Amino acid sequence: MSIDRGRLRWQCRRAFLELDLVFARFLERDFDRLTDGQLADLEDLLRCEDHELWAMVNGSEPCGNDRWKEMIGLLRQQ
C-alpha cells in the first residue's frame, strides 16, 4: 500500500502558526527523502491535535510513541 504524498503534504498544514512554520521547513528539507515506513509514521503522528503535537516538538512533553521519535527529531531540526 502506497501512501499518498500529496495528501500527506497537505495534512502537514496546521492551523497553529508555530507548527505550520516547523512543517514548512520540514517539507522543504526532509519530506522528499522519507521512506514508506517514515511516511506511515508521519501519517500516524499527524492524527495528533496541534497542541499535543506542538508540545512534543518543542520538548515540553515527551514523545510517548517510539515510532514517532524519529519524526519528532526531524521536526525539531532547525
C-alpha positions as CSV (number, residue, x, y, z in Angstrom):
1,M,0.0,0.0,0.0
2,S,1.5,3.3,-1.1
3,I,1.0,6.5,0.9
4,D,-0.3,9.5,-1.0
5,R,2.5,12.0,-0.6
6,G,0.3,14.9,-1.8
7,R,-2.4,14.2,0.8
8,L,0.2,13.8,3.5
9,R,1.9,17.1,2.5
10,W,-1.5,18.8,2.7
11,Q,-2.1,17.3,6.2
12,C,1.2,19.0,7.3
13,R,-0.5,22.3,7.0
14,R,-1.5,23.2,10.5
15,A,-3.7,26.0,12.0
16,F,-1.1,26.5,14.8
17,L,1.3,29.1,13.3
18,E,4.4,27.7,15.1
19,L,3.7,24.2,13.8
20,D,3.0,25.4,10.3
21,L,6.4,27.1,10.3
22,V,8.1,23.9,11.6
23,F,6.3,21.8,9.0
24,A,7.1,24.2,6.2
25,R,10.9,23.8,6.9
26,F,10.5,20.0,7.3
27,L,8.7,19.7,4.0
28,E,11.3,21.6,2.2
29,R,14.3,19.9,3.9
30,D,13.2,16.3,4.5
31,F,9.9,15.3,3.1
32,D,11.0,14.1,-0.3
33,R,13.6,11.7,1.2
34,L,11.2,9.9,3.6
35,T,10.8,6.2,3.2
36,D,7.4,4.5,3.1
37,G,7.9,3.5,6.8
38,Q,8.7,7.1,7.8
39,L,5.7,8.3,5.8
40,A,3.5,5.9,7.7
41,D,4.8,7.1,11.0
42,L,4.3,10.7,9.9
43,E,0.7,9.9,8.8
44,D,0.1,8.4,12.3
45,L,1.7,11.4,14.1
46,L,-0.4,13.9,12.1
47,R,-3.5,12.5,13.8
48,C,-2.5,14.3,17.0
49,E,-4.1,17.5,17.9
50,D,-2.0,20.6,17.3
51,H,-1.4,21.4,20.9
52,E,-0.3,17.8,21.6
53,L,2.0,17.8,18.6
54,W,3.5,21.2,19.4
55,A,4.3,20.0,23.0
56,M,6.2,17.1,21.6
57,V,8.0,19.2,19.0
58,N,9.0,21.9,21.5
59,G,10.0,19.4,24.1
60,S,7.6,20.4,26.8
61,E,6.1,16.9,26.7
62,P,7.9,13.7,25.9
63,C,7.1,11.7,22.9
64,G,5.5,8.6,24.3
65,N,5.4,6.6,21.0
66,D,8.7,5.1,19.9
67,R,7.6,5.1,16.3
68,W,7.2,8.9,16.3
69,K,10.5,9.8,17.9
70,E,12.4,9.9,14.6
71,M,9.8,12.2,13.0
72,I,9.8,14.5,16.1
73,G,13.6,14.6,15.8
74,L,13.4,15.7,12.2
75,L,10.7,18.3,13.1
76,R,13.0,19.7,15.8
77,Q,15.9,20.3,13.4
78,Q,16.2,24.0,12.5
